[in-house]
């Protein structure tokens, strides 16, 4: 089974996930830890539980999901992995911090380690995460799906009762609606949805109550 720990971090209460299994290998998804106490909490959880982080994954290239990439790199030597369609966003993380958050970063971000391919599988421990493209919130937004455990990390594509904004640079409402249609067809109703912000939900709950999935 997967052991999933969520940290709600930074001024935007972004969900950073540490995902591990019985092998103690782990992946870090969307490390948006900004404040020093948040960074210490993420690193402390990993070290205190004897976890071995193997991959640093990003559902997309917005700064609130990547604030803590430098801490992960400095501590564990991992560079972020993200869709190549968000390369331009990853190149502009410091600019995003200033324009969107009025925050001047006093540290450098590590370069992207590799660009994720559509439908590739990210392996760690005894589990895999399928990379499903979900453009719309950003052109390179992806969802990480562990089919065998019935868990999907949806980033800012699908929230409990809502969806991600599409009015940011390179966002597209038509693209996100198409992505949602694909998720409706692909993900079983009992799939747990762990979004980039807000509480956990299920695909069944969103199909029943989310107006964007009608």
Secondary structure, DSSP 4 states (H G I P E B T S, - for coil): --EEEEEEETTTTEEEEEEE-TT-EEEEE-----SHHHHHHHHHHHHHTT-EEEEEE-SS--GGGTTTHHHHHHHH-PPEEEEGGGHHHHTTHHHHHHHHH-----SPPPPP-EEEPTT-EEEETTEEEEEEE-TTSSTT-EEEEETTTTEEEEETTEETTEE----STT--HHHHHHHHHHHHHHS-TT-EEEESBS--EEHHHHHHH-GGG-
